Amino acid sequence: LSLGATYFHNELKDLITSDPTSWKYKNMAKVCSKGYEFTSSIKPRHNLSLRANYTFTDARDEDTGQALLRRAKNRLTLNTNYRFLGKGDINLNLVYVGKRDDLQGGLGTRVTLDGYTLVNLAISYEVIPHVQLFGRIHNLLDKEYEEVNGYGAPGRSVYIGMDIL
């Protein structure tokens, strides 16, 4: 069993961002990002590992006090990995991203984007020494979500391939 906790506090000057009304770049005079992260991992069997990670982030423009855009306060990741037959791995990954502010179109009006949860699955197997076949499915449950307001993220995506190690 492994447990960890981290506190962070970052102050940035002249953060480059864009102005949604003019589409020009601008600098934010001072930004503060602070929060904490908790991690845990356990290996209950030699071929099974479980990990969890939770992060709370409060990122703000120090001049206006407003939350920075597209930065979720809450993020949780759960990961399970199972090693089989000495040559294969199955990995199940769950990612939760909480609500966050963004802008509505080019108007500069703030909106709150819903949080979302993604489930990802991956499998790999070394068929012969130094040759591994793999497959993964991102967004296994085909969840509709937006990372940026007005721009849909990809639905279920399937990837297959081969690695020469």
C-alpha positions, 0 to 999 in steps of 0.5 A: 500500500502506498499513500501520498498527499501533496499541497501546491501553490503556484503564482504566475505573472503575465499568463498568456491567454486570449481575449474572446471578444477580439481573439487577440492574445493578452496577458493576465497580470497575476494568476494563482493556482493552489490545491492538493492532491491525494494518491493511493496505490495497492497491489493486492496480488502480484498481477493486480494493481489498483491506483486512485488519484484525486486533485482539487485545484483552485485557479484564479485571476488575482485581479478579478478573483474569477476562476480560470477558464477550463480548469476543473476544481475536482478531478478523480482517476481510478486505475486497475491493471491486471497482468495475465499469462506473464505477457499480457496486460488489461487496464481499466481506467476511469476519469472524472472531470468536474464542472468548470467555467468557459465562455459562451461563443465570442461574447465573453459571457461565462458559462459552466460546463458539466462534469463528465466521466470517461471509461477507457479500456486497454489490452496488450499481449506480447505474442513473440519476444519483442513484438506486442499487439495492443488495443484500446478503447477511449470513451468506452461508454460513448459519453458525450462531453465538451472540454471546450464550450461548443466543441464536442469531444470524440465519442468512442475511439478504438485503436489497435496496433503492434509495437516492436519492443 
